[in-house]
Amino acid sequence: MAGTLKRPILIGGISLSFALWLLESLDRSVGEFGEWGVLGLIAVGAGAWWFKQRSPEPLPEIVPETIARSDAERVLEKAKTLLDRLSEESETPCDDLQQRWTQLHDNLDRTDIKLAIVGSKSVGKTALAKVLRQHWLQNNDRVEIDEVPAFFRHDEADNLQDALTADLVVFLIDGDLTDSERQVLQHLRQQRQTVLLAWNKGDRYDRPERDAVLARVRSNVTNLLDEDCVCTVAAAPDAIEVRRHQTDNTVVSRRETPEPEISDLTRILDRQLANRSPIVWGTVYRQARRFKNDVKTRLNAVRRDRALPIITQYQWVAAATAFANPVPALDLLATGAISAQLVLDLGNLYQQRLSLQQAQAAAGTLGGLMVKLGLVELSTQLVSTALKHNPVTFVAGGTVQGLSAAYLTRIAGLSLVEYFEQQDVENPATSVDGERLGSILQSVFNNNQRMTFVKSLVRQGIDRFSAKSPEDVVMG
């Protein structure tokens, strides 16, 4: 513990807090000036930040370029760097992730292709898969055809991943492209998926109407697909009435089912599969990006386990300082110094490497956000409510302030953890984004204002405040 308390930011802030408290006891006007001065500084910090309501930015309306081998290798390289970092920081082996990375790297040279047929329900996916297997697949080695269930509803979202793991997608529609279909198509393309759009059941329209619908579909995907990646098919044509003239000049009518029409689609498929490597590289690229996210998730879990004890330590440092200091406004000054040291320590843990000035700025931002969002008052109310239901009879003037400081410091620490987890590991940020941190802070506070959590913190704090010295409060 001594090592922590010797840190210059921490000891300087706490010392200044107690010095101002002493001056306040000698001359109340000085204390009032200190109170307004601190609140003024926090107000200035809060004034530099405000919430902005922004709608999500639409995905770019472009046809993504073909993935090159170097693109996939670059993502694999970054994933390997992240994996090596995880291996260094984790106490448990990462053999499963090592094996996945090796398999992904080996897949760069594979030649087998997975073709997925996707689309809404009842558009003819099963029929098209059957016809392709019967009339096209036999002439194409090392191709597997899968039918992917619909994924346009929220509870079907997992099916979308099956479409992204495929090498090539045939997106089947049965009329004009709907808004939901276009959104899914746009998402697939933004994930660099190779997509062919096939309009099924066009045989049910007469020629002029069919040409008009196909023209509208092509126009609607101009910025997503090349024109020659859109075609029509008739996987299971409806029976039609056929009249045949007999030798005796009579006419016999009967219903016959035409042969499936998939020639336009198979021509496009043959052209795509003539050079399979870019398609495979695109799949490896997508899988490598997902793998990289999985590695980062596990790395974040390892770091969070190490961060929580640090946050707990600092929350009780803040509690001890506020408990011994009866001037509420000065508690914010001491807590700000503690927050700056907390930012530095968590930043080092997440390898953000923030400077002293950046840590101080981030701590100031946190303080300003807490005032702006009204978290200081809310935390006091939560703690006061929890104390009313606590059976312990120990009461001290600084109990509420101390527990509030502990609570707010924990909220700040958890918010910083979530913020750092979202940062780009390869390119650490040189400053803290106040708007993003504010959004995270509000979310973390909302998730941690359950009375069971507050009561638990109060019970721990009461036990610590019963100790004889601030250091005993910290050490428990």
N, C-alpha and C positions, 0 to 999 in steps of 0.2 A: 504494500500500500504506500510505503514511503516514496517509492519511485514515482507513483502517480502524482502524489501531492507536491513533489518537487518541480513539476512541469511549470515553466514560467508563465504561460497564459493563465493556467488554473490558479496558481498561488497569487499572481498579480491581481487578478479579478477579485478573488476572495478577500485579499488584504485591503484593496481599495473599498470594497463593500463595508468591511468592518471599520475602516478609518472614517468613512462618511457617517456611519452610524454613531461613532463616538462624537464627531462634531455636532451631530444632530442633538445628542444628549446635552451638550454644553450650550448650544444656541439653536433654538427651534427654527429660527429663520434660515439658518444655513441648511438645516435638514430639509426644509420646505423647498429651498432652491435646488438642493440635490435631487429631490423627488421630481420636481418639474423638469429639471435638466435631463434626467434619465428618460422620463416619459417623452420629453420633446425629441430626444435623439431617436427613440423607438418610433415615434410618430413620423419623423422624417424618413426613416427606413421603410415604414409601411406605406408612406405616400408615394414611394417610387415603384410600387407594385399594385396592380389591380387585376381582377379577373376579366378575361375576355371570352365571350361566347363565340366559338368558332365552329362552323360546320366542318365535318371531315372533308379533306381535299379529295376530289375525284381522281380516280386512276388516270394516268395519261392515255390519251386516245391515239395510240401509235401501234404499229405492228412491230413487236419486239424482234430484234435481230436474232439470227440463228446462233445458238450457243457453240462456241469453239472449244476445243479440248483444253486450251489454256485457261478458259473461264472456269471450267470444272476443276482443273488442277489448282487454280488459285484459291477456290473455296475450300478444297480439301487441305491445302497447305495451312490456311487460317484455322481450320478445325483441328489440325494436328498440333498447332501451336497452343491452342486452347486446351487440348487434351493433355499435352505435356505439362501445362500449368496445373491442371487438375491433379495429375499424378504426383506432382510435387507437394501440393497442399493437402491432399486427401490421405487419411490414415488407412484407408481400405484400397485394395487393388482395383484397377479399372480395366481388367482383362476383357470384359464384355464390350466395352467401348473400343478398345484396341482392335478387337476382332472385326467389329463393324467397320472401322476405318479401313482396315486392310481389304475387306470385301468390296467396299466402295471403290477403292483405288484399282482393284483388279477388274471391276466392272467397266472401266474405261475402254477395255479391249474386247468386250463381249460382242457377239453378233446376233444373238437371239433377241426377238422383239416381242413385247407384250402389247397387244392391241386391245383397247377398251372401247366398248360401245356404250355411250351414255345418253341420257335424255329423260324427259318426263315420263310418267306412267302412260302406258297404252299408246306409245308412239311407234311401236314395232321393233323394239330392240331385240327381242328373242327371235323374231322372224328373220331379221337381217343377219344376226349371228349364225343362224342355221343355214341360210343361203350362202353366206361367205364360206362357211366350212365345207359345204357341198361343192361349190363351183369355183372357188378361188384358192382356198387354203392348201389344197392338194398340190398346187404348183408353186408353193412358197414354203421353203424349208425354214425351220426354226422360228416360226411365228405362232404365238398363242393368242386366242381370241377370248376375251372375257366380257360378260355383260354386267355392267355396274348398275345396281339399284338406283332409283331416283334420289336426288339429294337437294331438292328445292325447298323443303320444309326445314324448320329449325332442328327437329328431331332426326333428320336424315343427314345432318352435316358431316357425320363420320364417313359417309359414302364418298364424299368429295375427295378424300385423301386417296381412295382407290384410283380415282381418275388421274391424280397427280403422280402416282407411282407407276402408271403405265408409260410406255414409250411413245405411244401414238393414240390419239383419241378420235373416234368418229362420233360427232355430236349430232344426234338425230332429232329432227323436228317434224311436225306433221302439218305445218301451215306457216303463217306469218310468225316471225320471231317475237315472242312475248318479252316483256320487260325483265321478268325473272330469269328467262333463258339467256337474255343478252348479258345480264349481270354475271351469271355463272360463266358464260363464255369469256367475258372480259377478265374475270378472275383467273381462269385457266391460262389465258394468254399472258397475263401479267406475271404468272408463275413460270413463264417460258415453256409452256406445254405446246406441243405440236398438235393442232386441231384441224380436222376436216369436218365441214358442216354439210350434212346430207338432209335434203328435204324428202321425206317419205310420204307415200300416199298421194303423190302428185297425179297419179293416173285417174283419180276421182274427179279431176277438173278437165274442162275442155282446153284445147291448145292455147287460145288467146289468154284465158284466165290463168293458166299454169305459167305462161311466160311472164305475166304481170306480177304474180306472186314471187316468182324466182328473182325478178328484177328488184322488187322491194326488199327481199331478204339480202341480196348482194349489196344493195345500197346501205342497208342498216348495219353492215359489218365491214364497210369499206376500210375503216381505220384499224380493224382487228385482224382481218384475214385477207390474203390475196384472192383475187377473183377466181382463179383456177383452183381454189381450195373449197369452193361451194358447188354442189351438184344436186341432182335429183336422183332418187331411187324409187323402186316399187318392189319392196321386199316380199309382199304378199298381195298381189293385185286382186281386185274384186273380179268375180266372174262377170263376163259380158255375154250379151245375146249375139249369137252368130247365125246368120241365115245362109243356107246352102241351096243352090238351084240343082234340082235333080234332072235326069235325062228326060223325064216325062213332063218337064216344064213346071213341076210343082216346086214349092219352096218349103224347106224343112228348117225350123228354128230350134236352137238349143243353146243352153248356157255353158260356156267354156271358161276355164281359168287360164289366163295368159301366163307365160313363163315370167319369173321375176326379172326385173330390169335393174341390173347393178353395174352395167358396163362403165358408166362414167366414174363411179366410185372406184372400181377396181383399177381403172386406168390411173387415177390419182394415187392410189395406194402403191401401184407398181413403180410409179415415178418417185414417190417418197422413199420406198425401200431399196431403190437402186443404190442409194448411198446411206447406209444405216448409221454410220458413225455419228454424225451430228445429232441424230435423234437419241442415240444412246447417251451421248455427252450431256444432252439436255436433262435426261433423267438423272444421271449421276449428279449434275449440278443441283437439281432440286433436292435430291436425297442428301447431298452433302450439306446444304443449307439447313435442312431439318436436323441432321445429325449435329451440326454445330450448335443449334439451339438446345438440343438435348444435353450436350456437354456443358453449355453455359448454365443450364438449369441445375445440373448436379454440382457444378462449381459454386453457384450461388447458395445452394443448400449447405455446402461445407463451410462457406464463409459466414453464413447466417448463424450457424452453430457456434462459431468463434466470436461473432459480433455480440450475441445476446449477453454473455457475461460482462463484456465491456460496457454495454448500455446499463446493465444492472449496477455495476460499480459506480458509474457516473451519476445515476439517478440518486444514489444514497449520498454521494458527495454534495449534490445540489440540495438534498433534503437536510443534511447536517448544517450547511451554510445558512439556509433559510430558517431552520429551526432556531439557530442561535442568534439570528438577526431579526429584531422586531419591526424593522422598517420595510413594509411590503414592496415599495418602489425600488429599494436598493437590492431586494432579492433578484429582481430582473437583471441588474447589472452583474451580480455574481453568477447567476444562471447563464448569462450571455458568455462570460469567460469560460464557464464549464462547457457550454455548447461548442465554443470554438475549439477547445482541446478535444472534445468528442468528435467533431468534424475531422480533425487531423488524424486521430487514431483510426476511425472508420475508413477514412480516405486511404490511409496506408494499408489497411487490411484489404481493401478492394483495389489496391494498386492505382489509385487515382492521383496520388502524389501532389496534393494541393499545397500551395505555399501558405505561409502564416497569414498573409494578407487575404488570400482567398478563403481560408478557414474562418477568419474573422468576419469577412463579408457574408459568408454563408450563415454564420451564427446570427449576424444582424438581420439577415433576411428571414431566418426562422422566427426570431423575436418579433419582427414586424408583422409577419404572417399570423402569428398567434394572437397579436393584438387586433389585427384586421378582421380575423375570423371570430373573435370573441372567445377564444379558447381559454384564456386566463380566467375569465369570470365563470365559464362553464365548468372548468376543472375544480374551482373553489366550491361551486355548488355541489358537484358530485362528491367531493371529499367530505364536505359538511354533512351531506345526507348520509353517507356511509358511517361517519362518526356517531351519528345519532343512534344507529342500530348496533354499535359496537359495545360489547359487555364490559370492556376494560374501563376502569374508573380513572386511569391516569389522564390528566389534562394539563396542557401547557399552552402558554400564549402563542408560541410559534408552531403548534402542531399542524394547524390547517395550512399555514404557509409552507411548512416543510414537506408535507405530503403532496401539496399542489405542485411544488417544485420538482419532487420526485416523479410525479405523474407526467408533467409536461416534458421533463427531460427524457423519460421513456418514450413518449410520443414522438419527440424530436429524433431520438435515436432510431426508432423503427421506421420513421419517414425517410431518414438518410439511407438506411439499409435498402429500402425499396427503390429509392432514387438511384443509388449506386448500382443496384442490380440491373437497372435498365440502361446503363451506360454502355457504350461500345468498348469492349475489353481491349481491342487493338488500338483504339484512339481515345485515350482518356481525355475527359473534358478539362479545360483550363479555367472554367468558372462554373458557377451553379445557376441553372435556369430557374429563376424565382417563380415563374408561372407554373412550370411543371412541378416544382417542389410544393407549391401551394396546393395544387390539386391532390398530390399524394398525401400531404399533411392532413387535409380535410378528410380524405378517405380513411387514413389510419386512425384519426380521432374518432370517426363514426364507428369504426370497427372495434374500438377499445374503450367505449364508454358504458359497457355492460356493467351493471352494479356488482356482479360476482367478481369481476376483475378488479374493480375499485375497492371492494371490501377486502379482497386478498391483499392488495397493496397497503391498505390501511392497517390491517393486522400486522403485517411485517414492519411497517413504520412505527407503530406503537411499541413493539418490542424493541426496536432500535432506539427510539427516543427515550426509553427508560434507562439507557446507558448513561455513563457519567461524562463522556466527552464527545465532541464531534467525530473524532477518529473512531470511537467505539460505534457510533451510529453507522459509519461507513463500513466498518469491518463486521458489524453484526455480532 
